[in-house]
Amino acid sequence: MLNKKTVDDLNVKGKRVLVRCDFNVPVKDGVITDDNRITASLPTIRKLMNDGAKVILCSHMGKPKGEVKPELSLAPVAERLSEKLGVEVKFAKDDNVVGENAKAAVEAMKDGDVILLENTRFRKEETKNEDNFSKELASLADIYVDDAFGSSHRAHCSTVGVTKYVAESAVGYLMEKEIEYLGNAVENPVRPFAAILGGAKVSDKINVINNLLEKVDILIIGGGMAYTFIKALGGTVGDSLLEEDKVEYAKEMIFKASQKGVKFLLPIDTVIVKEFKNDALSDIVPTGLIPDGWMGVDIGPETRSLFTEALKDAKTVVWNGPMGVFEFPNFAKGTEAIAEALAHIDGTTIIGGGDSAAAVNQLGYGDRMSHISTGGGASLEFLEGKELPGVAAVQDK
């Protein structure tokens, strides 16, 4: 599946290796609140350190849009990395990212040292993939390693442009694992193969649905996007999330599923409320009979049973998107039921980043899943069958 050079193919001793990581982590008042992405980057960093490389890490955080925003500095990441690696990760504070301070820090490195550059998006060129910044990044290094799956669907300087100006490039362990799991699931799944799609919008997942209908045995749709399908079947959805302009598309997908022999499951009952808040008065009604003034916020108990039953014999499952308004504990039961069902499946379970990953981790089922993707948007594009620019740019074996 992956015919790319990996860190295992490199001879890095004494060489400067620029590693693009995904350190786009949530920070509140200068403290990192979820460091999963940092932990996920450690195997690649340790491998390069142990092999005597001079390891130069880079990443973006948030959307500073080419301006220096102190609250989006990577300084807290350097601290957390130092704790986890047990060695000092020097932070090359430099508003220009590759300015005099960063160059001096790289110049002073010894074999096995690790430094972290400032947020790559402090430079406006980064998101436009402009050559001048790509060249500056490349000037720091002999080898480039891309381990940022979560950013691989973006063609930026630090994910794509830089590869043109270094002698050698490879993917890191995290990138390799992501592509292996997602790639095998889509191209060579052990069957029955089930996909569960949730979240708010059909429009975000149009191409995913279309592509997966070519490959899966079971497709389950929940969350806000389900109401557009319910409407397509002639149901009433009250004030629930609805994309009127996608109703025809939903009809086509339902027809395509029947043509392909795919078991296509939609919610049969829905938890509804009049007010969008956790302690709102709620009721449960058949999905296609939601009265005006009410909106669906979660799948109902019969649907939970239906979906769980359909999944119990699956051998490969991909899940992307919650079944309801997961951030309200009272309306998280559907999402929790799916997480629990997946924890008990005897097969490969792949969680496609974002809210589904948060749900699984919060419920303590993280270690029961085969793979939790670090990239929501990237995993979706992968499931659409698109080539990811960050992967394509790395040298083949």
C-alpha positions in Angstrom: 0.0 0.0 0.0 2.7 2.4 1.1 5.5 2.6 -1.4 7.2 5.5 0.4 10.6 5.7 2.0 10.2 5.4 5.8 12.4 6.4 8.7 13.7 2.8 8.7 15.2 3.4 5.2 17.3 6.4 6.3 20.9 6.7 7.4 20.6 9.7 9.7 23.8 9.7 11.9 25.2 13.2 12.1 22.6 14.5 9.7 20.1 17.3 10.3 16.6 15.9 10.0 13.6 18.2 9.7 10.5 16.5 11.0 7.0 17.8 10.3 4.9 16.8 13.2 1.3 17.5 14.1 1.5 19.5 17.3 -1.8 21.3 16.6 -3.0 20.7 20.2 -5.5 22.6 22.3 -3.9 25.1 24.7 -5.8 26.9 27.4 -4.1 29.7 29.4 -0.7 28.4 28.2 -1.4 24.8 29.3 -1.9 21.9 26.8 -5.3 20.2 27.5 -4.9 17.2 25.3 -1.4 15.9 24.3 -2.4 12.8 22.3 -0.8 14.2 19.1 2.4 14.9 21.0 2.5 11.3 22.4 1.8 10.0 18.9 4.9 11.7 17.5 7.3 10.2 20.0 8.3 6.9 18.3 9.6 8.7 15.2 11.5 11.3 17.3 13.1 8.7 19.6 14.2 6.6 16.6 15.9 9.6 15.0 17.5 10.6 18.3 18.8 7.1 19.0 20.2 6.9 15.5 22.3 10.1 16.1 20.4 12.6 14.0 20.1 16.3 14.8 16.3 16.4 15.1 14.6 19.6 14.1 10.8 19.5 14.7 8.3 21.8 13.1 4.5 22.1 13.2 1.6 24.6 12.9 -0.8 25.4 15.6 -4.2 27.0 15.1 -4.8 29.6 12.4 -2.6 32.7 13.1 -2.9 33.6 9.3 0.6 34.7 8.9 0.8 36.9 12.0 2.8 36.3 15.2 0.2 35.4 17.9 1.9 34.6 21.2 -1.0 32.5 22.4 -0.3 30.2 19.4 3.4 29.8 20.1 4.7 26.3 20.3 6.7 27.0 23.5 4.3 24.9 25.6 4.8 22.0 23.2 8.6 22.1 23.7 8.1 21.9 27.5 5.7 18.9 27.2 8.1 17.1 24.7 11.0 17.6 27.1 9.0 15.9 29.9 8.0 13.0 27.7 11.4 12.4 26.1 13.3 12.9 29.3 15.7 15.3 27.5 15.6 19.0 26.9 13.9 20.0 23.7 15.2 23.4 22.9 12.6 25.9 21.7 14.0 28.0 18.9 11.9 31.0 19.5 11.9 33.0 16.3 9.0 35.0 14.9 10.4 34.5 11.5 10.5 30.7 12.1 13.7 30.3 10.2 15.4 33.5 11.4 18.8 34.1 13.0 17.8 32.5 16.3 16.6 29.3 14.7 19.7 29.1 12.5 22.0 29.6 15.4 20.1 26.9 17.4 20.5 24.4 14.6 24.2 25.4 14.2 24.9 24.5 17.8 23.2 21.1 17.7 25.1 17.9 18.6 24.1 14.4 17.4 20.9 13.2 19.2 19.8 16.8 20.1 16.2 17.9 19.5 14.9 21.4 18.8 11.5 22.7 18.0 10.9 25.6 15.6 8.1 28.2 16.1 4.6 27.8 14.6 5.1 27.5 10.8 1.9 29.5 10.2 3.5 32.6 11.7 4.7 32.9 8.1 2.1 33.9 5.6 3.8 31.9 2.9 3.2 28.6 4.7 -0.4 28.1 3.7 0.2 29.3 0.2 3.1 26.8 -0.3 5.4 29.6 -1.5 8.9 28.6 -2.5 10.9 31.1 -0.5 9.7 29.7 2.8 10.0 26.1 1.6 13.6 26.9 0.7 14.3 28.4 4.1 13.0 25.4 5.9 14.9 23.1 3.7 18.2 25.1 4.3 18.1 23.9 7.9 18.2 20.2 7.0 19.7 17.3 5.0 16.7 15.1 5.3 12.9 15.7 5.6 10.5 13.4 7.4 6.8 13.9 7.3 5.0 12.5 10.3 2.0 14.9 10.3 -0.9 12.9 8.9 -3.4 15.4 10.4 -1.9 18.0 8.0 -1.2 15.8 5.0 -4.3 16.9 3.1 -2.9 20.4 2.9 -0.3 21.4 0.3 1.7 23.8 2.5 5.4 24.7 2.6 6.2 22.5 5.6 4.2 19.5 4.2 4.9 19.6 0.5 7.0 22.6 -0.7 10.0 21.7 1.4 10.4 18.2 -0.2 11.5 19.9 -3.5 14.6 21.3 -1.8 16.0 18.5 0.4 18.1 15.6 -0.9 16.0 12.9 0.8 12.5 12.6 2.3 10.6 9.9 4.1 7.5 9.3 6.2 7.5 8.8 9.9 6.0 5.9 11.9 2.8 7.7 12.7 2.2 8.5 9.0 3.0 4.9 8.0 0.6 3.5 10.6 -2.2 5.9 9.5 -1.9 5.0 5.9 -1.5 1.3 6.6 -4.7 1.1 8.7 -6.9 3.5 6.6 -5.5 2.1 3.3 -6.1 -1.5 4.2 -9.5 -0.8 5.5 -10.5 0.9 2.2 -8.6 -1.2 -0.3 -8.4 -4.6 1.3 -10.9 -5.0 4.2 -11.7 -8.2 6.0 -15.4 -8.5 5.6 -18.1 -7.8 6.6 -16.9 -4.2 6.3 -19.0 -1.5 8.0 -18.7 2.3 7.9 -20.5 4.5 10.4 -20.8 8.2 9.5 -22.2 10.9 11.8 -21.7 14.5 12.4 -23.7 17.5 11.3 -23.4 17.8 7.6 -24.0 15.7 4.6 -22.0 18.1 2.5 -18.8 17.4 4.5 -19.2 13.7 3.7 -20.7 13.6 0.2 -17.7 12.1 -1.5 -17.0 9.8 1.4 -20.5 8.3 1.2 -20.2 7.9 -2.6 -16.8 6.2 -2.3 -17.6 4.0 0.6 -20.8 2.6 -1.1 -18.4 1.0 -3.6 -16.6 -0.8 -0.8 -18.7 -1.5 2.3 -21.2 -4.2 3.2 -23.0 -2.0 5.8 -23.3 1.8 5.9 -24.8 3.4 9.0 -25.7 7.0 9.1 -26.5 9.0 12.3 -26.0 12.5 13.7 -27.3 15.6 12.1 -26.7 14.4 8.6 -29.3 11.6 9.0 -32.2 14.1 8.8 -31.5 15.0 5.2 -31.8 11.3 4.3 -35.0 10.9 6.4 -36.4 13.9 4.4 -35.4 12.2 1.2 -37.5 9.2 2.3 -40.5 11.5 2.8 -40.3 11.8 6.5 -40.9 15.0 8.5 -37.9 16.3 10.5 -39.3 19.4 12.3 -36.6 21.9 13.1 -33.7 19.3 12.9 -30.6 20.0 10.9 -31.5 19.8 7.3 -29.6 20.5 4.0 -32.5 21.0 1.6 -30.0 21.2 -1.3 -28.7 17.7 -0.6 -32.1 15.9 -0.4 -31.8 14.8 -4.1 -28.3 13.6 -3.5 -29.5 11.6 -0.4 -32.1 9.9 -2.6 -29.4 9.0 -5.1 -27.2 7.5 -2.4 -30.1 5.4 -1.0 -30.8 4.1 -4.5 -27.1 3.4 -5.1 -26.9 1.4 -1.8 -29.8 -0.8 -2.9 -28.2 -1.3 -6.3 -25.0 -2.3 -4.7 -26.6 -4.6 -2.2 -25.2 -2.5 0.7 -27.1 -2.7 4.0 -28.0 1.0 4.5 -29.2 1.9 8.0 -30.7 5.1 9.2 -32.1 6.0 12.6 -35.6 4.6 13.3 -36.3 6.6 16.4 -34.9 10.0 17.6 -34.5 11.9 20.8 -36.1 15.3 20.2 -36.1 18.7 22.1 -37.6 22.1 21.7 -34.5 23.9 23.1 -30.9 23.3 22.2 -29.5 22.7 25.7 -28.4 19.8 27.9 -31.3 19.9 30.4 -34.0 20.6 27.7 -37.2 18.6 28.0 -36.9 15.7 25.6 -39.1 13.1 24.0 -38.6 10.0 21.8 -40.4 9.7 18.5 -40.1 7.6 15.2 -37.5 9.4 13.1 -39.7 10.4 10.2 -42.4 11.9 12.5 -40.6 14.8 14.2 -43.2 17.5 14.9 -42.7 21.2 14.0 -40.9 23.1 16.7 -38.9 20.1 17.8 -35.4 19.0 16.7 -33.5 15.7 16.8 -30.4 15.6 19.0 -29.6 11.9 19.3 -30.5 8.5 18.0 -33.2 6.8 20.2 -33.0 3.4 22.1 -34.4 1.3 19.2 -31.8 2.7 16.8 -29.0 2.1 19.3 -30.1 -1.6 19.4 -30.5 -1.7 15.6 -27.0 -0.2 14.9 -25.3 -2.3 17.6 -26.8 -5.5 16.3 -25.8 -4.7 12.7 -22.2 -4.2 13.9 -21.7 -7.2 16.0 -20.4 -9.5 13.3 -18.4 -6.9 11.4 -14.7 -7.6 10.9 -13.6 -4.1 9.7 -15.3 -0.9 11.0 -14.5 2.7 10.2 -16.3 5.3 12.3 -16.3 9.1 11.7 -18.7 11.5 13.4 -20.9 11.4 16.5 -24.5 10.1 16.5 -25.9 13.1 18.3 -25.1 16.3 20.1 -22.2 14.6 21.9 -21.1 17.7 23.8 -24.4 17.5 25.8 -24.1 14.5 28.2 -27.8 13.9 28.0 -27.7 13.5 24.2 -24.4 11.5 24.0 -26.0 8.1 24.6 -26.1 7.2 20.9 -22.4 8.0 20.4 -21.6 6.1 23.6 -23.5 3.1 22.4 -21.5 3.0 19.2 -18.2 3.4 21.1 -19.2 0.5 23.3 -20.2 -1.7 20.4 -16.9 -1.1 18.7 -15.0 -1.9 21.9 -16.5 -5.4 21.8 -16.0 -6.2 18.1 -13.7 -9.0 17.2 -12.1 -7.3 14.2 -10.3 -4.1 13.1 -11.8 -0.9 14.4 -10.7 2.4 13.0 -11.8 5.8 14.5 -11.5 8.7 12.0 -10.3 11.4 14.3 -12.3 14.4 15.6 -15.3 14.0 17.8 -15.4 10.2 17.4 -11.9 9.9 18.7 -12.8 12.3 21.6 -15.8 10.1 22.5 -13.9 6.9 22.5 -11.1 8.3 24.6 -13.4 10.0 27.1 -15.3 6.7 27.6 -12.1 4.9 28.3 -12.3 2.7 25.2 -9.3 4.1 23.4 -7.1 1.1 24.0 -9.8 -1.3 22.8 -9.7 0.2 19.2 -7.2 -1.0 16.6 -6.4 2.5 15.4 -7.5 6.1 16.3 -6.6 8.5 13.6 -4.9 11.7 14.5 -6.4 13.6 11.5 -10.1 14.1 11.1 -10.0 16.0 7.8 -7.1 14.0 6.4 -8.8 10.7 7.2 -12.0 11.8 5.5 -10.1 12.8 2.4 -8.4 9.4 2.5 -11.7 7.6 2.8 -12.9 9.7 -0.2 -10.2 8.0 -2.2 -8.2 11.2 -2.7 -4.4 11.2 -2.8 -3.0 13.3 0.1 -0.5 15.9 -1.1 1.7 15.5 2.0 2.0 11.7 1.3 2.4 12.1 -2.5 5.3 14.6 -2.0 7.5 12.2 -0.1 10.1 10.1 -2.1 9.1 6.6 -3.2 11.3 3.7 -2.1 
